[in-house]
Amino acid sequence: MKSDIRNKTFLASGYTLLEILMVVALIGLMAGLAVPRLTSIYDGVQWASERDEVLRRISGLGFTAFQEGHDFALKQYPADDSEKLPLELPVGWTAEAEPPIQYRSNGVCLGGKLRLSYGERAFVVSLRPPHGKPE
């Protein structure tokens, strides 16, 4: 008789199919809500990382002018074929300065405002003389 009681207890302690389906449905619902948010967070982190890289490259233009030993003006990026700039930005980034930002062969930046954009996002940075560091 004891063996009959043990078998009934063992069978009664499991989960029903309905309970398992409810848990799976709840997990799927939570994942469906979380995944779009995670992709937008990833896109934001990637954009911020690229923005920091663009600002780092722009801040190094004065040193590049000094290293190469010639003046140049940053008007827009990507530039016309006739104007070769010592600047390489990640794919999809554009830069525009009006009036053009002048860099001298001694490494001095004369300053100005630069509009940077990537897709729908855009922002303006000020380059302060003499080093041309973005603010």
trRosetta pair geometry for C-beta under 8 A, 3 or more apart (Angstrom, degrees):
i j d omega theta_ij theta_ji phi_ij phi_ji
1 4 5.7 -49 -159 28 43 114
1 5 7.0 41 148 -18 68 101
2 5 5.8 -54 -155 33 39 111
2 6 6.6 38 152 -19 69 105
3 6 5.7 -53 -149 36 36 113
3 7 6.5 36 155 -20 66 106
4 7 5.9 -56 -149 35 31 111
4 8 6.5 28 156 -16 65 107
5 8 6.0 -57 -149 37 31 109
5 9 6.4 30 155 -19 65 109
6 9 5.8 -57 -147 37 30 111
6 10 6.3 32 156 -21 65 109
7 10 5.8 -55 -147 35 29 113
7 11 6.5 24 158 -14 64 109
8 11 6.0 -58 -146 40 30 107
8 12 6.2 24 158 -16 65 114
9 12 6.0 -62 -143 40 28 108
9 13 6.5 29 159 -30 63 110
10 13 6.2 -60 -151 23 26 111
11 14 6.9 -45 -169 6 38 111
15 19 4.6 -118 -173 81 100 130
15 20 5.5 111 124 -52 127 91
16 19 4.8 100 56 4 78 101
16 20 7.2 -147 95 -2 43 87
17 20 5.8 -57 -150 39 35 111
17 21 6.2 35 153 -19 68 108
18 21 5.8 -55 -145 38 30 111
18 22 6.4 33 155 -22 63 105
19 22 5.8 -53 -149 33 30 113
19 23 6.6 29 154 -17 63 104
20 23 5.9 -55 -151 35 33 110
20 24 6.4 31 152 -16 66 107
21 24 5.7 -55 -145 40 33 111
21 25 6.2 35 155 -21 66 107
22 25 5.7 -53 -145 36 30 112
22 26 6.4 30 155 -18 64 106
23 26 5.8 -54 -147 37 30 110
23 27 6.4 30 154 -18 64 106
24 27 5.8 -54 -147 37 31 111
24 28 6.3 32 153 -18 64 107
25 28 5.7 -55 -148 38 31 113
25 29 6.3 34 153 -22 64 105
26 29 5.6 -51 -146 34 32 114
26 30 6.4 30 156 -16 65 105
27 30 5.9 -55 -148 38 31 109
27 31 6.3 30 154 -18 64 108
28 31 5.7 -55 -144 39 30 110
28 32 6.2 34 155 -22 64 107
29 32 5.7 -54 -148 35 29 114
29 33 6.7 24 155 -14 62 106
30 33 5.9 -58 -152 38 32 108
30 34 6.1 22 156 -15 68 114
31 34 5.8 -62 -138 42 31 106
31 35 5.9 36 167 -32 69 107
32 35 6.5 -39 -130 21 23 110
33 36 7.6 -70 -172 32 27 98
33 37 7.3 13 149 -6 61 117
34 37 5.8 -70 -158 43 40 111
34 38 6.0 40 152 -25 76 109
35 38 5.6 -54 -145 33 33 113
35 39 6.6 31 158 -18 65 102
36 39 5.9 -54 -150 35 34 109
36 40 6.6 31 154 -15 66 104
37 40 5.9 -56 -150 38 33 108
37 41 6.4 36 151 -20 66 105
38 41 5.6 -52 -148 36 34 113
38 42 6.4 37 152 -21 65 104
39 42 5.5 -49 -147 35 35 114
39 43 6.4 37 153 -19 65 103
40 43 5.6 -49 -146 36 35 113
40 44 6.4 37 153 -20 64 105
41 44 5.7 -55 -150 37 31 113
41 45 6.4 29 154 -17 65 106
42 45 5.9 -56 -148 37 30 109
42 46 6.3 30 154 -18 65 108
43 46 5.7 -55 -146 38 30 111
43 47 6.3 31 155 -19 65 107
44 47 5.8 -53 -145 36 30 111
44 48 6.3 29 156 -17 64 107
45 48 5.8 -54 -146 38 31 111
45 49 6.3 33 154 -21 64 107
46 49 5.7 -55 -149 35 30 113
46 50 6.4 26 155 -14 65 107
47 50 5.9 -58 -148 40 31 108
47 51 6.2 35 153 -24 66 107
47 118 6.7 173 -139 88 96 141
47 121 6.5 64 -163 36 140 165
48 51 5.5 -50 -144 34 31 115
48 52 6.5 33 156 -19 63 103
49 52 5.9 -53 -152 34 30 110
49 53 6.6 29 150 -17 62 106
50 53 5.5 -54 -149 37 36 114
50 54 6.3 39 152 -22 68 103
50 90 5.1 -80 -149 34 112 157
50 93 7.1 -163 158 -62 118 126
50 118 6.8 98 109 -99 134 167
51 54 5.7 -52 -148 34 32 112
51 55 6.4 29 154 -15 65 106
51 116 7.6 122 -134 120 83 143
51 118 7.6 -119 -76 3 83 140
51 123 8.0 37 -140 37 128 133
52 55 5.8 -54 -147 39 31 110
52 56 6.3 35 152 -23 64 106
53 56 5.6 -52 -147 34 31 114
53 57 6.5 30 154 -18 64 104
53 90 6.5 68 92 -31 132 119
54 57 5.9 -56 -150 36 30 109
54 58 6.4 28 153 -17 65 107
54 89 5.6 34 -118 -136 96 102
54 90 6.8 -86 -67 14 95 97
54 93 5.8 -163 -99 -156 135 159
54 95 7.9 173 -173 -67 120 118
54 116 6.1 121 138 -152 146 146
55 58 5.7 -54 -144 38 33 111
55 59 6.3 33 157 -20 65 106
55 125 6.9 165 -112 -99 100 166
55 134 4.7 -101 -149 43 99 150
56 59 5.9 -56 -148 35 29 110
56 60 6.7 23 154 -16 61 110
57 60 5.9 -63 -154 38 32 110
57 61 7.5 58 147 -50 61 84
57 87 6.4 109 148 -150 114 81
57 88 6.9 -116 -155 64 147 62
57 89 6.6 -176 77 -91 153 66
58 61 5.9 -23 -164 -16 42 116
58 87 7.3 32 -94 -133 62 124
58 95 7.6 162 -92 -117 124 154
58 114 7.0 -176 -151 87 148 167
58 125 7.5 108 101 84 159 148
58 127 7.2 -115 154 -91 115 123
58 132 7.4 -126 150 147 79 105
58 134 5.8 61 91 -45 127 119
59 62 7.8 -39 173 15 44 100
59 131 7.6 14 -162 143 84 96
59 132 6.5 166 -135 108 48 82
59 133 5.0 33 -130 -121 109 61
59 134 5.9 -94 -66 1 96 87
60 63 5.3 -52 -165 42 68 113
60 64 6.0 74 137 -28 82 101
61 64 5.3 -53 -147 35 37 116
61 65 6.4 40 154 -22 68 99
61 74 6.8 -13 -165 -51 163 137
61 86 6.9 142 -135 83 76 99
61 87 6.4 -10 -97 -81 111 105
61 103 5.7 -111 139 -89 104 152
61 109 6.9 78 88 -86 104 122
61 132 6.1 -79 64 120 101 151
62 65 5.8 -50 -151 32 32 111
62 66 6.6 31 150 -16 63 105
62 103 5.9 -151 -100 -141 56 109
62 107 4.5 69 162 -177 89 69
62 108 6.6 39 -145 -92 115 5
62 109 4.8 -86 -79 -36 112 99
62 130 7.8 106 -137 146 150 66
62 131 6.0 -131 24 -164 166 46
62 132 4.7 161 -42 29 117 127
63 66 5.5 -54 -150 38 36 114
63 67 6.1 38 151 -23 68 107
63 107 5.9 27 -92 -134 37 112
64 67 5.5 -52 -143 37 31 113
64 68 6.1 16 162 -6 66 110
64 86 4.5 -175 156 116 138 140
64 87 8.0 166 64 -68 167 66
64 103 7.9 10 73 159 88 156
65 68 6.3 -62 -140 47 26 99
65 70 7.0 -109 -157 76 73 44
65 71 6.8 33 -159 -117 120 33
65 72 6.2 -144 -106 25 105 94
65 86 7.4 -178 -66 41 58 139
65 103 4.1 -161 -57 145 154 117
65 104 6.4 108 141 81 141 29
65 105 5.9 -127 159 -109 92 32
65 106 7.9 -6 117 49 106 27
65 107 5.8 162 77 -99 96 41
66 69 7.3 25 179 -73 29 47
66 105 6.8 107 -105 169 42 45
66 106 6.2 15 -105 172 91 22
66 107 3.3 2 -55 -66 123 100
68 86 6.4 -155 -23 -63 150 153
68 105 7.8 -106 87 -132 72 81
69 105 5.2 32 -172 -161 40 113
70 105 5.2 -9 -106 -96 11 109
71 102 7.0 -11 -170 -171 108 89
71 103 6.4 165 -154 91 59 61
71 104 5.4 -22 -105 -127 95 42
71 105 5.3 -68 -51 -38 66 83
72 85 6.5 145 160 -121 142 67
72 86 7.0 145 33 9 162 96
72 103 5.4 -2 60 58 73 106
73 100 4.0 40 170 149 116 135
73 101 6.7 151 -161 72 65 41
73 102 5.3 -27 -104 -99 84 61
73 103 7.2 -177 -88 19 33 75
74 77 7.2 -23 -160 -38 95 104
74 85 6.5 82 -108 -134 76 133
74 87 7.0 63 -115 -22 114 151
74 95 7.1 -32 172 123 113 128
74 97 5.5 67 110 17 86 142
74 100 6.2 160 72 -166 40 82
74 101 4.4 -14 56 58 101 99
74 103 6.9 60 -17 -16 98 110
74 114 7.2 -10 118 -106 128 122
75 79 7.2 94 59 -115 90 99
75 83 7.5 -13 34 147 115 168
75 96 7.5 -9 154 -149 54 56
75 97 5.8 -119 -136 60 30 89
75 98 7.7 56 -155 -80 77 58
75 100 4.0 -43 -81 -100 82 106
75 101 7.9 -174 -71 21 39 65
76 79 6.0 140 84 -96 72 62
76 94 7.3 -10 -171 -177 89 92
76 95 6.4 167 -153 91 44 63
76 96 4.9 4 -109 -107 89 68
76 97 7.1 -154 -66 24 51 67
77 85 6.4 -96 -96 66 99 158
77 87 5.7 -76 -103 100 142 130
77 89 5.9 102 136 1 138 131
77 93 7.5 1 108 115 114 88
77 94 6.2 174 88 -155 69 48
77 95 4.0 28 36 43 106 101
77 96 7.9 -135 28 -59 62 46
78 94 7.1 -68 0 -116 65 79
79 83 4.4 -100 166 89 129 105
79 84 7.2 175 84 -100 139 16
79 85 5.0 129 -12 -9 144 115
80 83 5.1 71 59 21 86 97
87 95 7.7 -59 137 38 151 147
89 93 4.1 -108 148 80 128 127
89 94 7.9 171 85 -76 155 18
89 95 6.8 159 -46 -18 156 113
90 93 5.3 80 64 -7 74 122
92 118 5.4 64 125 -149 101 85
92 119 6.4 3 173 -44 121 79
93 116 6.7 -15 -167 -167 101 95
93 117 7.3 155 -153 82 55 43
93 118 5.0 -28 -98 -86 69 96
94 116 7.3 160 84 -153 50 48
94 117 5.2 -13 59 60 95 91
94 118 7.6 169 18 -77 69 47
95 114 5.8 -9 -166 -178 104 108
95 115 7.0 151 -155 79 50 52
95 116 5.3 -14 -101 -100 79 71
95 117 7.9 174 -79 21 37 67
96 114 7.3 151 75 -160 37 60
96 115 4.8 -17 62 59 90 103
96 117 8.0 6 8 6 102 107
97 100 5.5 90 97 -126 111 36
97 101 4.7 -64 174 -17 166 95
97 112 5.6 71 -165 121 120 133
97 113 6.8 160 -136 87 80 50
97 114 4.9 -34 -82 -103 99 72
97 115 7.3 175 -77 16 45 72
99 112 6.6 -112 71 -130 72 138
100 112 7.6 132 128 42 23 178
101 109 6.7 1 168 -166 107 100
101 110 6.9 179 -167 62 62 83
101 111 7.0 -110 -139 123 97 14
101 112 4.1 -145 -94 43 89 130
101 114 6.4 -30 -29 -69 142 105
101 127 5.9 45 -140 56 145 144
101 132 7.4 106 168 -130 129 117
102 109 7.4 148 88 -157 54 51
102 110 4.3 17 64 22 101 128
102 112 7.9 102 11 -19 66 129
103 107 7.8 -26 -173 -150 93 24
103 108 7.4 164 -155 85 53 44
103 109 5.4 -23 -103 -102 76 71
103 110 7.6 -137 -74 4 31 81
103 132 7.1 -6 -100 -61 96 159
104 107 7.0 -32 80 36 80 23
104 108 4.5 5 42 56 119 90
104 109 7.8 -151 14 -73 78 26
104 110 7.3 92 -26 -41 99 94
108 129 6.8 32 -179 -155 91 96
108 130 4.6 -51 -138 -166 90 98
109 127 5.8 -80 146 152 140 120
109 129 5.7 -151 92 -108 70 65
109 130 6.4 133 46 179 64 38
109 131 6.4 -5 28 117 111 16
109 132 2.8 69 16 -59 165 115
110 129 5.5 -7 -151 -88 25 124
111 126 7.5 10 -167 175 95 81
111 127 5.3 -172 -136 101 52 77
111 128 5.4 8 -114 -141 117 25
111 129 4.0 -81 -32 -33 111 85
111 132 6.9 -152 -83 -98 52 67
112 126 7.6 -151 113 -150 25 61
112 127 5.7 4 53 52 59 103
113 124 5.6 4 -177 -177 108 112
113 125 7.3 162 -154 83 60 38
113 126 5.5 -33 -99 -101 72 66
113 127 7.5 -176 -88 15 22 77
114 124 6.9 155 79 -156 41 63
114 125 5.3 -18 62 62 94 87
114 126 7.8 163 19 -96 76 19
114 127 6.0 50 -10 -21 115 112
114 134 7.6 -75 49 -109 124 103
115 122 6.3 11 180 -178 96 110
115 123 7.6 -180 -150 95 60 28
115 124 5.1 -31 -98 -98 69 81
116 122 6.8 173 92 -151 47 63
116 123 5.9 -13 61 63 91 73
116 124 7.6 161 18 -98 71 28
116 125 6.5 21 -3 1 115 108
117 121 6.6 166 -152 94 64 51
117 122 3.7 -16 -101 -101 97 94
117 123 7.8 153 -83 16 58 50
118 121 5.4 -9 64 66 81 99
118 122 7.7 168 22 -79 51 55
125 134 4.2 -13 173 -153 139 107
125 135 6.4 150 -168 53 80 52
126 134 7.2 125 67 -153 42 55
126 135 4.7 -21 64 46 95 111
127 132 4.5 3 -177 -152 114 68
127 133 7.1 150 -144 61 67 24
127 134 6.1 -36 -89 -89 72 56
127 135 7.7 -176 -84 4 25 84
128 131 7.3 18 88 52 79 79
128 132 7.2 -172 63 -100 41 22
128 133 6.4 -24 47 55 91 76
128 135 6.2 56 -19 -30 111 122
129 132 7.0 16 -100 -61 43 63
